[in-house]
Amino acid sequence: AYLTFAAYRYLTDRGATVRVVGVDVREDQRVRNSAVAEQLGCAGDVRFVAGTIEDAVVDEAPDLVLALHACDTATDQALARAVRWDARWVLAAPCCHHDISAQLRRVPTPVGWTSLTRDGILRERLADTLTDALRAAILRQVGYRVDVMEFVDSAHTPRNTLLRAVRTGTAPPRQAIDEYDALVSAWHLRPQLAG
């Protein structure tokens, strides 16, 4: 809800006319957030639905999809839905990366890379990096220009990666496809976002 209200305020303060839909899996949060929107006088432009990002009922496809610390594969679900909506812009700040981390524990490590997966903390950090690199690569393959960047200083949080994607509709260069294929092949990974 904080992200939803913050996005609404940020955009309207800049003169944009916006309609915002916040999605939360919990019905009690939908009720609470809808009441806050009423109190703030923006319920006509800000509404909330209960459900997963995969099945949330949204009246019209959004131009901008925001996902802040959607845990594990919820980020992938938000990215996939944004692609299905053909959203013009996507901003995703991923949280934990358990799926790829679990895969790294089950699959053989490529020759020469064992020092990156032997210790749990290094494997977790590698999983974070691989997950977001793969997400960016997949978005590039479906017509988005993607920047992976730090959006909050690491002194404040270690979860400070932002995937900023803008739909261009252009086909990816062959090199981008080859790099993605080589990465998933070498590490024996199956990214959630790849379906």
Buried (B, 14 or more C-beta within 10 A) or exposed (E): BEBBBEBBBEBBEEEEEBEBBBBBEEEEBBEBBBEBBEEEEBBEBBBBBBBEBEEBEBEEEBEBBBBBBBEBBBBBBBBBBBBEBEBBBBBBBBBBBBBBBEBBEEEEBEEEEEEBBEEEEEBBBBBBBBBBBBBBBBBBBBBBEBEBEEEEEEEEEEBBBBBBBBBEEEEBEEEBBEBBEEBBEEBEBEBBBBE
